[in-house]
């Protein structure tokens, strides 16, 4: 088995550190037997769905490896879709702030499109969750880009008008805002009209 990949014989062990998780993710992208790849995927999926999944997602987005960062963004989407109901309103808002913060930070660091699009997908998943309150979501993303951090929803009126704001965004910020907006429109279009937020 590869160095850094926690294993006993042919069995993949649950990683006990972020380093081991990163090594498993990196190993997933290397050539290997279908059996090995399947075992690695299973171990990683267990981690994603575990109680540690939220912290794992956050830690993985700090990685220097883009595949690991993508996996971190993907983990946020999986946790949103599977564990939303276990969060209270305060944690809903903290999660929204965390997702926007990562989007702003990674776009400012010239992150590749795969990770940015996955974070946009996570934000759209947040918007579509039952009981999620996120009004003026596109403006919120734009204002956060302008503020260089996730800004409070109650501060959105302190920013310039939306058209003026759009003109001030960098090309990568505008691109990310458009990806978020397009994904939002596409996903809202797939939902039951009776379940769409008013």
GROMACS elastic network, one bead per residue, 0.5 to 0.9 nm:
[ bonds ]
;  ai    aj funct       b0    kb
    1     4     6  0.88297   500
    1     5     6  0.70116   500
    1     6     6  0.83840   500
    1     7     6  0.68475   500
    1     8     6  0.85049   500
    1     9     6  0.74978   500
    1    10     6  0.73826   500
    2     5     6  0.55785   500
    2     6     6  0.84126   500
    2     7     6  0.85960   500
    2    23     6  0.89796   500
    2    27     6  0.81163   500
    3     6     6  0.80229   500
    3    23     6  0.85467   500
    4     7     6  0.89316   500
    4    19     6  0.77440   500
    4    20     6  0.58743   500
    4    22     6  0.89773   500
    4    23     6  0.58788   500
    4    24     6  0.78707   500
    5    12     6  0.76602   500
    5    13     6  0.82956   500
    5    15     6  0.78776   500
    5    20     6  0.60035   500
    5    21     6  0.80640   500
    5    22     6  0.89888   500
    5    23     6  0.58737   500
    5    24     6  0.57318   500
    5    27     6  0.78580   500
    6    11     6  0.86539   500
    6    12     6  0.60202   500
    6    13     6  0.52229   500
    6    14     6  0.69414   500
    6    15     6  0.59969   500
    6    16     6  0.83944   500
    6    20     6  0.66954   500
    6    21     6  0.88754   500
    6    23     6  0.88330   500
    6    24     6  0.80680   500
    7    10     6  0.67371   500
    7    11     6  0.54698   500
    7    13     6  0.50064   500
    7    14     6  0.83332   500
    7    15     6  0.89439   500
    8    11     6  0.52187   500
    8    12     6  0.65630   500
    8    13     6  0.68297   500
    9    12     6  0.81012   500
   10    36     6  0.78207   500
   11    36     6  0.86046   500
   11    39     6  0.75278   500
   12    15     6  0.85612   500
   12    36     6  0.82765   500
   12    39     6  0.63122   500
   12    40     6  0.65544   500
   12    42     6  0.89886   500
   12    43     6  0.69758   500
   13    16     6  0.87944   500
   13    43     6  0.73714   500
   14    20     6  0.88097   500
   14    21     6  0.85447   500
   14    43     6  0.61594   500
   14    44     6  0.82022   500
   14    46     6  0.85241   500
   14    47     6  0.79162   500
   15    18     6  0.76478   500
   15    19     6  0.83927   500
   15    20     6  0.53023   500
   15    21     6  0.56934   500
   15    24     6  0.82220   500
   15    43     6  0.82200   500
   15    44     6  0.87976   500
   15    47     6  0.86087   500
   16    19     6  0.84190   500
   16    20     6  0.66628   500
   16    21     6  0.77567   500
   17    20     6  0.52628   500
   17    21     6  0.64334   500
   17    22     6  0.87171   500
   18    22     6  0.60786   500
   18    23     6  0.85215   500
   18    56     6  0.76662   500
   18    59     6  0.75227   500
   18    60     6  0.76644   500
   19    22     6  0.51391   500
   19    23     6  0.61942   500
   19    24     6  0.87205   500
   20    24     6  0.62290   500
   20    25     6  0.86901   500
   21    24     6  0.51217   500
   21    25     6  0.62915   500
   21    26     6  0.86751   500
   21    44     6  0.76493   500
   21    47     6  0.88807   500
   21    56     6  0.88724   500
   21    60     6  0.86612   500
   21    68     6  0.88873   500
   22    25     6  0.50877   500
   22    26     6  0.61449   500
   22    27     6  0.84876   500
   22    60     6  0.75401   500
   22    63     6  0.81981   500
   22    65     6  0.86140   500
   22    68     6  0.62240   500
   23    26     6  0.50934   500
   23    27     6  0.60003   500
   23    28     6  0.85715   500
   23    68     6  0.89753   500
   24    28     6  0.62063   500
   24    40     6  0.65477   500
   24    41     6  0.86917   500
   24    43     6  0.86798   500
   24    44     6  0.76618   500
   25    28     6  0.51263   500
   25    29     6  0.70870   500
   25    40     6  0.79660   500
   25    41     6  0.85270   500
   25    44     6  0.77047   500
   25    67     6  0.73867   500
   25    68     6  0.62476   500
   25    71     6  0.76028   500
   26    29     6  0.55622   500
   26    30     6  0.70399   500
   26    65     6  0.84761   500
   26    67     6  0.70511   500
   26    68     6  0.70805   500
   27    30     6  0.52309   500
   27    31     6  0.81319   500
   27    32     6  0.85168   500
   27    37     6  0.82471   500
   27    40     6  0.81039   500
   28    31     6  0.79206   500
   28    32     6  0.82408   500
   28    36     6  0.86978   500
   28    37     6  0.60160   500
   28    38     6  0.89708   500
   28    40     6  0.66560   500
   28    41     6  0.73969   500
   29    32     6  0.87836   500
   29    37     6  0.87434   500
   29    67     6  0.83522   500
   30    37     6  0.89941   500
   31    37     6  0.86411   500
   32    35     6  0.81864   500
   32    36     6  0.64638   500
   32    37     6  0.65256   500
   33    36     6  0.52681   500
   33    37     6  0.63401   500
   33    38     6  0.85877   500
   34    37     6  0.51084   500
   34    38     6  0.59928   500
   34    39     6  0.85894   500
   35    38     6  0.51407   500
   35    39     6  0.62720   500
   35    40     6  0.87196   500
   36    39     6  0.51375   500
   36    40     6  0.62079   500
   36    41     6  0.85990   500
   37    40     6  0.51246   500
   37    41     6  0.61193   500
   37    42     6  0.85747   500
   38    41     6  0.50949   500
   38    42     6  0.61397   500
   38    43     6  0.86855   500
   39    42     6  0.50581   500
   39    43     6  0.62227   500
   39    44     6  0.86274   500
   40    43     6  0.51544   500
   40    44     6  0.61712   500
   40    45     6  0.85576   500
   41    44     6  0.51296   500
   41    45     6  0.60077   500
   41    46     6  0.85603   500
   42    45     6  0.51410   500
   42    46     6  0.62282   500
   42    47     6  0.87410   500
   43    46     6  0.52596   500
   43    47     6  0.64998   500
   43    48     6  0.88556   500
   44    47     6  0.50816   500
   44    48     6  0.62111   500
   44    49     6  0.87565   500
   45    49     6  0.62335   500
   45    50     6  0.84922   500
   45    75     6  0.87794   500
   46    49     6  0.53317   500
   46    50     6  0.60678   500
   46    53     6  0.89078   500
   47    50     6  0.50537   500
   47    51     6  0.81060   500
   47    52     6  0.70015   500
   47    53     6  0.60114   500
   47    56     6  0.80155   500
   48    51     6  0.82488   500
   48    52     6  0.75545   500
   48    54     6  0.79396   500
   48    56     6  0.75303   500
   48    57     6  0.78833   500
   48    72     6  0.89997   500
   48    74     6  0.88756   500
   48    75     6  0.56012   500
   48    76     6  0.83947   500
   48    78     6  0.71372   500
   48    79     6  0.70712   500
   49    52     6  0.79156   500
   49    53     6  0.58704   500
   49    54     6  0.89024   500
   49    75     6  0.81660   500
   49    78     6  0.73677   500
   49    79     6  0.64943   500
   49    82     6  0.76316   500
   49    83     6  0.82745   500
   50    53     6  0.52696   500
   50    54     6  0.84812   500
   50    79     6  0.88052   500
   51    54     6  0.71319   500
   51    55     6  0.85269   500
   52    55     6  0.55428   500
   52    56     6  0.59777   500
   52    57     6  0.86730   500
   53    57     6  0.60319   500
   53    58     6  0.85973   500
   53    75     6  0.68211   500
   53    76     6  0.77787   500
   53    78     6  0.89356   500
   53    79     6  0.68522   500
   54    57     6  0.52892   500
   54    58     6  0.64559   500
   54    59     6  0.87883   500
   54    75     6  0.75461   500
   54    76     6  0.66068   500
   54    79     6  0.68809   500
   55    58     6  0.51070   500
   55    59     6  0.61279   500
   55    60     6  0.85604   500
   56    59     6  0.51230   500
   56    60     6  0.60303   500
   56    61     6  0.86506   500
   56    72     6  0.70506   500
   56    75     6  0.78186   500
   56    76     6  0.89060   500
   57    60     6  0.52377   500
   57    61     6  0.63732   500
   57    69     6  0.83380   500
   57    71     6  0.75256   500
   57    73     6  0.63682   500
   57    74     6  0.78236   500
   57    75     6  0.53745   500
   57    76     6  0.57716   500
   57    79     6  0.89557   500
   58    61     6  0.54596   500
   58    62     6  0.71064   500
   58    72     6  0.65324   500
   58    73     6  0.81568   500
   58    75     6  0.88778   500
   58    76     6  0.80512   500
   58    98     6  0.82596   500
   58   102     6  0.85924   500
   59    62     6  0.54693   500
   59    63     6  0.72605   500
   59    69     6  0.87934   500
   59    72     6  0.74067   500
   60    63     6  0.53526   500
   60    64     6  0.89776   500
   60    65     6  0.89794   500
   60    68     6  0.59122   500
   60    69     6  0.54200   500
   60    70     6  0.82758   500
   60    71     6  0.71644   500
   60    73     6  0.80992   500
   61    64     6  0.84510   500
   61    65     6  0.89522   500
   61    66     6  0.85783   500
   61    68     6  0.70613   500
   61    70     6  0.73907   500
   61    71     6  0.79693   500
   61    72     6  0.51695   500
   61    73     6  0.67842   500
   61   102     6  0.76798   500
   61   106     6  0.87388   500
   62    65     6  0.87174   500
   62    68     6  0.87354   500
   62    69     6  0.68785   500
   62    72     6  0.86728   500
   63    66     6  0.73748   500
   63    67     6  0.89281   500
   63    68     6  0.63281   500
   63    69     6  0.59579   500
   63    72     6  0.89471   500
   64    68     6  0.78809   500
   64    69     6  0.77296   500
   65    68     6  0.53643   500
   65    69     6  0.63679   500
   65    70     6  0.87813   500
   66    70     6  0.60779   500
   66    71     6  0.85397   500
   66   111     6  0.80909   500
   66   112     6  0.77531   500
   66   114     6  0.87111   500
   66   115     6  0.74192   500
   67    70     6  0.50661   500
   67    71     6  0.62557   500
   67    72     6  0.86794   500
   67   115     6  0.83458   500
   68    72     6  0.62459   500
   68    73     6  0.87891   500
   69    73     6  0.63257   500
   69    74     6  0.85541   500
   69   115     6  0.66216   500
   70    73     6  0.51265   500
   70    74     6  0.60878   500
   70    75     6  0.85174   500
   70   114     6  0.68351   500
   70   116     6  0.84144   500
   70   118     6  0.70798   500
   70   119     6  0.85530   500
   71    75     6  0.60202   500
   71    76     6  0.87273   500
   71   115     6  0.83932   500
   72    75     6  0.50394   500
   72    76     6  0.65313   500
   72    77     6  0.89506   500
   72   115     6  0.87510   500
   73    76     6  0.52300   500
   73    77     6  0.66215   500
   73    78     6  0.88879   500
   73    99     6  0.87544   500
   73   115     6  0.66153   500
   73   116     6  0.84479   500
   73   118     6  0.58716   500
   73   119     6  0.55681   500
   73   121     6  0.89080   500
   73   122     6  0.73075   500
   74    77     6  0.51194   500
   74    78     6  0.62632   500
   74    79     6  0.86420   500
   74   115     6  0.85267   500
   74   118     6  0.64179   500
   74   119     6  0.77670   500
   74   121     6  0.88794   500
   74   122     6  0.77453   500
   75    78     6  0.50185   500
   75    79     6  0.60465   500
   75    80     6  0.84475   500
   76    79     6  0.51360   500
   76    80     6  0.60445   500
   76    81     6  0.86183   500
   76    99     6  0.83184   500
   76   119     6  0.81762   500
   76   122     6  0.65337   500
   77    80     6  0.50775   500
   77    81     6  0.62305   500
   77    82     6  0.86514   500
   77   118     6  0.79697   500
   77   119     6  0.80078   500
   77   121     6  0.72935   500
   77   123     6  0.83367   500
   77   125     6  0.68587   500
   77   126     6  0.83894   500
   78    81     6  0.51970   500
   78    82     6  0.61150   500
   78    83     6  0.81948   500
   78   122     6  0.86192   500
   79    82     6  0.51392   500
   79    83     6  0.53043   500
   79    84     6  0.70597   500
   80    83     6  0.56634   500
   80    84     6  0.50981   500
   80    85     6  0.88062   500
   80   122     6  0.75816   500
   80   125     6  0.69171   500
   80   126     6  0.67631   500
   80   129     6  0.80307   500
   81    84     6  0.62587   500
   81   125     6  0.72774   500
   81   126     6  0.85402   500
   81   129     6  0.79481   500
   82    85     6  0.79628   500
   83    86     6  0.54946   500
   83    87     6  0.72588   500
   84    87     6  0.56658   500
   84    88     6  0.86669   500
   84    92     6  0.81174   500
   84   126     6  0.86922   500
   84   129     6  0.73784   500
   84   130     6  0.85244   500
   85    88     6  0.77306   500
   85   129     6  0.89883   500
   85   130     6  0.84650   500
   87    90     6  0.79549   500
   87    91     6  0.57111   500
   87    92     6  0.63081   500
   88    91     6  0.53581   500
   88    92     6  0.61959   500
   88    93     6  0.88792   500
   89    93     6  0.63503   500
   89    94     6  0.86331   500
   89   131     6  0.86868   500
   89   132     6  0.82282   500
   89   133     6  0.89614   500
   90    93     6  0.53198   500
   90    94     6  0.62888   500
   90    95     6  0.86773   500
   91    95     6  0.59366   500
   91    96     6  0.84717   500
   92    95     6  0.51615   500
   92    96     6  0.62828   500
   92    97     6  0.87199   500
   92   126     6  0.85877   500
   92   132     6  0.73293   500
   92   133     6  0.87142   500
   93    96     6  0.50580   500
   93    97     6  0.62029   500
   93    98     6  0.85646   500
   93   132     6  0.88267   500
   93   133     6  0.86129   500
   93   134     6  0.89771   500
   94    97     6  0.51106   500
   94    98     6  0.61149   500
   94    99     6  0.86949   500
   95    99     6  0.61770   500
   95   100     6  0.86066   500
   95   126     6  0.87127   500
   96    99     6  0.52296   500
   96   100     6  0.62025   500
   96   101     6  0.84668   500
   96   123     6  0.73858   500
   96   126     6  0.73274   500
   96   134     6  0.87705   500
   96   150     6  0.87164   500
   97   100     6  0.52247   500
   97   101     6  0.59416   500
   97   102     6  0.85913   500
   97   149     6  0.89224   500
   97   150     6  0.56814   500
   97   151     6  0.77502   500
   97   152     6  0.81687   500
   98   101     6  0.50470   500
   98   102     6  0.62241   500
   98   103     6  0.86413   500
   98   150     6  0.76890   500
   99   102     6  0.52452   500
   99   103     6  0.62427   500
   99   104     6  0.87187   500
   99   119     6  0.69551   500
   99   120     6  0.86757   500
   99   122     6  0.75098   500
   99   123     6  0.67535   500
   99   150     6  0.84941   500
  100   104     6  0.61246   500
  100   105     6  0.84765   500
  100   119     6  0.83431   500
  100   120     6  0.88939   500
  100   123     6  0.76600   500
  100   140     6  0.89164   500
  100   141     6  0.69147   500
  100   144     6  0.73739   500
  100   145     6  0.88915   500
  100   149     6  0.76274   500
  100   150     6  0.54614   500
  100   151     6  0.86493   500
  101   104     6  0.52108   500
  101   105     6  0.60184   500
  101   106     6  0.84800   500
  101   144     6  0.79837   500
  101   148     6  0.84799   500
  101   149     6  0.55761   500
  101   151     6  0.87151   500
  102   105     6  0.50478   500
  102   106     6  0.58641   500
  102   107     6  0.82799   500
  102   119     6  0.78670   500
  102   149     6  0.87025   500
  102   150     6  0.86199   500
  103   106     6  0.53869   500
  103   107     6  0.59888   500
  103   108     6  0.84373   500
  103   115     6  0.89603   500
  103   116     6  0.65868   500
  103   119     6  0.63448   500
  103   120     6  0.76374   500
  103   141     6  0.88048   500
  103   145     6  0.86561   500
  103   150     6  0.88865   500
  103   176     6  0.83658   500
  104   107     6  0.53909   500
  104   108     6  0.61453   500
  104   109     6  0.87123   500
  104   141     6  0.83953   500
  104   144     6  0.69841   500
  104   145     6  0.57259   500
  104   148     6  0.64165   500
  104   149     6  0.61400   500
  104   150     6  0.73341   500
  104   173     6  0.80013   500
  105   108     6  0.52075   500
  105   109     6  0.63467   500
  105   110     6  0.89479   500
  105   111     6  0.88329   500
  105   145     6  0.88989   500
  105   148     6  0.76515   500
  105   149     6  0.74054   500
  106   110     6  0.63891   500
  106   111     6  0.52123   500
  106   112     6  0.86099   500
  106   115     6  0.84486   500
  106   116     6  0.73599   500
  107   110     6  0.50905   500
  107   111     6  0.53649   500
  107   112     6  0.81871   500
  107   116     6  0.70413   500
  107   145     6  0.88825   500
  107   172     6  0.64469   500
  107   173     6  0.65758   500
  107   176     6  0.75756   500
  108   111     6  0.75013   500
  108   145     6  0.87134   500
  108   148     6  0.83129   500
  108   172     6  0.78337   500
  108   173     6  0.78481   500
  110   172     6  0.75028   500
  111   114     6  0.83900   500
  111   115     6  0.69011   500
  111   116     6  0.67100   500
  112   115     6  0.60385   500
  112   116     6  0.65358   500
  112   117     6  0.87328   500
  113   116     6  0.51035   500
  113   117     6  0.57757   500
  113   118     6  0.83554   500
  113   176     6  0.85346   500
  114   117     6  0.52868   500
  114   118     6  0.61629   500
  114   119     6  0.87158   500
  115   118     6  0.50732   500
  115   119     6  0.62246   500
  115   120     6  0.86207   500
  116   119     6  0.51159   500
  116   120     6  0.61971   500
  116   121     6  0.85816   500
  116   176     6  0.68657   500
  116   179     6  0.85835   500
  117   121     6  0.61179   500
  117   122     6  0.85940   500
  117   176     6  0.74330   500
  117   179     6  0.66378   500
  117   180     6  0.74768   500
  117   183     6  0.87839   500
  118   122     6  0.62113   500
  118   123     6  0.87118   500
  119   123     6  0.63012   500
  119   124     6  0.86592   500
  119   180     6  0.86293   500
  120   123     6  0.50541   500
  120   124     6  0.62546   500
  120   125     6  0.85784   500
  120   176     6  0.75338   500
  120   177     6  0.83915   500
  120   179     6  0.68437   500
  120   181     6  0.85713   500
  120   183     6  0.74399   500
  120   184     6  0.85858   500
  121   124     6  0.50428   500
  121   125     6  0.61157   500
  121   126     6  0.85715   500
  121   179     6  0.88097   500
  121   180     6  0.70858   500
  121   183     6  0.67569   500
  121   184     6  0.80523   500
  122   126     6  0.61929   500
  122   127     6  0.87046   500
  123   127     6  0.62930   500
  123   128     6  0.87537   500
  123   180     6  0.76540   500
  123   184     6  0.86190   500
  124   128     6  0.62647   500
  124   129     6  0.87573   500
  124   180     6  0.71713   500
  124   181     6  0.86810   500
  124   183     6  0.69434   500
  124   184     6  0.55054   500
  124   187     6  0.76186   500
  124   188     6  0.88062   500
  125   128     6  0.51685   500
  125   129     6  0.63004   500
  125   184     6  0.86551   500
  125   187     6  0.86464   500
  126   129     6  0.53662   500
  126   130     6  0.88346   500
  126   132     6  0.68989   500
  126   134     6  0.85687   500
  127   130     6  0.84140   500
  127   132     6  0.62044   500
  127   133     6  0.74542   500
  127   134     6  0.63764   500
  127   135     6  0.88952   500
  127   137     6  0.79671   500
  127   184     6  0.82765   500
  128   131     6  0.87481   500
  128   132     6  0.71795   500
  128   184     6  0.88156   500
  128   187     6  0.83340   500
  128   188     6  0.76116   500
  128   191     6  0.88076   500
  128   196     6  0.81446   500
  128   197     6  0.84278   500
  129   132     6  0.54907   500
  129   133     6  0.88995   500
  130   133     6  0.87460   500
  130   195     6  0.87998   500
  134   137     6  0.58135   500
  134   140     6  0.87690   500
  134   153     6  0.82590   500
  135   138     6  0.86482   500
  135   139     6  0.89092   500
  135   140     6  0.82889   500
  135   153     6  0.82080   500
  136   139     6  0.54027   500
  136   140     6  0.60643   500
  136   141     6  0.88380   500
  136   153     6  0.84416   500
  136   156     6  0.87505   500
  137   141     6  0.63286   500
  137   142     6  0.87018   500
  137   153     6  0.88916   500
  138   141     6  0.52169   500
  138   142     6  0.63103   500
  138   143     6  0.86582   500
  138   177     6  0.71896   500
  138   180     6  0.77147   500
  138   181     6  0.66362   500
  139   143     6  0.59674   500
  139   144     6  0.83888   500
  139   156     6  0.74610   500
  139   162     6  0.68295   500
  139   165     6  0.89536   500
  140   143     6  0.51843   500
  140   144     6  0.60815   500
  140   145     6  0.86475   500
  140   150     6  0.82913   500
  140   151     6  0.74364   500
  140   152     6  0.82525   500
  140   153     6  0.66353   500
  140   156     6  0.65818   500
  141   144     6  0.50984   500
  141   145     6  0.63014   500
  141   146     6  0.87260   500
  141   150     6  0.78281   500
  141   151     6  0.86014   500
  141   177     6  0.69058   500
  141   180     6  0.86824   500
  142   145     6  0.51274   500
  142   146     6  0.62873   500
  142   147     6  0.86057   500
  142   162     6  0.80946   500
  142   165     6  0.72095   500
  142   166     6  0.72579   500
  142   169     6  0.77689   500
  142   173     6  0.78897   500
  142   174     6  0.81805   500
  142   177     6  0.67554   500
  143   147     6  0.59613   500
  143   148     6  0.83588   500
  143   149     6  0.86986   500
  143   150     6  0.81272   500
  143   151     6  0.69938   500
  143   155     6  0.88916   500
  143   156     6  0.65765   500
  143   159     6  0.66263   500
  143   160     6  0.86277   500
  143   162     6  0.86389   500
  143   165     6  0.74526   500
  144   148     6  0.58292   500
  144   149     6  0.52311   500
  144   151     6  0.52264   500
  144   152     6  0.85418   500
  144   156     6  0.88711   500
  145   149     6  0.65155   500
  145   150     6  0.76767   500
  145   151     6  0.88581   500
  145   169     6  0.72403   500
  145   170     6  0.89271   500
  145   173     6  0.66005   500
  146   149     6  0.79394   500
  146   159     6  0.83500   500
  146   165     6  0.74147   500
  146   168     6  0.75644   500
  146   169     6  0.66665   500
  146   173     6  0.88674   500
  147   150     6  0.73613   500
  147   151     6  0.68368   500
  147   159     6  0.87348   500
  148   151     6  0.84701   500
  151   154     6  0.84323   500
  151   155     6  0.68377   500
  151   156     6  0.76537   500
  152   155     6  0.53812   500
  152   156     6  0.71709   500
  153   156     6  0.56507   500
  153   157     6  0.87688   500
  154   157     6  0.73395   500
  154   158     6  0.86962   500
  155   158     6  0.54439   500
  155   159     6  0.75244   500
  156   159     6  0.57498   500
  156   160     6  0.87450   500
  157   160     6  0.75372   500
  157   161     6  0.81894   500
  159   162     6  0.82844   500
  159   165     6  0.75733   500
  160   163     6  0.81467   500
  160   164     6  0.60521   500
  160   165     6  0.56468   500
  161   164     6  0.53560   500
  161   165     6  0.60094   500
  161   166     6  0.86186   500
  162   166     6  0.60113   500
  162   167     6  0.86554   500
  163   166     6  0.50519   500
  163   167     6  0.64181   500
  163   168     6  0.89019   500
  164   167     6  0.52282   500
  164   168     6  0.66106   500
  165   168     6  0.51676   500
  165   169     6  0.66303   500
  166   169     6  0.54539   500
  166   170     6  0.87241   500
  166   174     6  0.71752   500
  167   170     6  0.82294   500
  167   174     6  0.88424   500
  169   172     6  0.80561   500
  169   173     6  0.57285   500
  169   174     6  0.58668   500
  170   173     6  0.51349   500
  170   174     6  0.60683   500
  170   175     6  0.85040   500
  171   174     6  0.50560   500
  171   175     6  0.60275   500
  171   176     6  0.86018   500
  172   176     6  0.61370   500
  172   177     6  0.85418   500
  173   176     6  0.51626   500
  173   177     6  0.61236   500
  173   178     6  0.85892   500
  174   177     6  0.50340   500
  174   178     6  0.61301   500
  174   179     6  0.85945   500
  175   178     6  0.50998   500
  175   179     6  0.61655   500
  175   180     6  0.86131   500
  176   180     6  0.61210   500
  176   181     6  0.85080   500
  177   180     6  0.51000   500
  177   181     6  0.60661   500
  177   182     6  0.85472   500
  178   182     6  0.59256   500
  178   183     6  0.83702   500
  179   182     6  0.52113   500
  179   183     6  0.60291   500
  179   184     6  0.84003   500
  180   183     6  0.52473   500
  180   184     6  0.60242   500
  180   185     6  0.86718   500
  181   184     6  0.50257   500
  181   185     6  0.62055   500
  181   186     6  0.85757   500
  182   185     6  0.51729   500
  182   186     6  0.60921   500
  182   187     6  0.85734   500
  183   186     6  0.50427   500
  183   187     6  0.60170   500
  183   188     6  0.83850   500
  184   187     6  0.52882   500
  184   188     6  0.59381   500
  184   189     6  0.83473   500
  185   188     6  0.52406   500
  185   189     6  0.59991   500
  185   190     6  0.87888   500
  186   189     6  0.51641   500
  186   190     6  0.66567   500
  187   190     6  0.51535   500
  187   191     6  0.67171   500
  188   191     6  0.52893   500
  188   192     6  0.83466   500
  188   193     6  0.85442   500
  188   196     6  0.73328   500
  189   192     6  0.81341   500
  189   193     6  0.82137   500
  190   193     6  0.86577   500
  191   194     6  0.84300   500
  191   195     6  0.70830   500
  191   196     6  0.70574   500
  192   195     6  0.54075   500
  192   196     6  0.67911   500
  193   196     6  0.53991   500
  193   197     6  0.89234   500
  194   197     6  0.84276   500
  195   198     6  0.88988   500
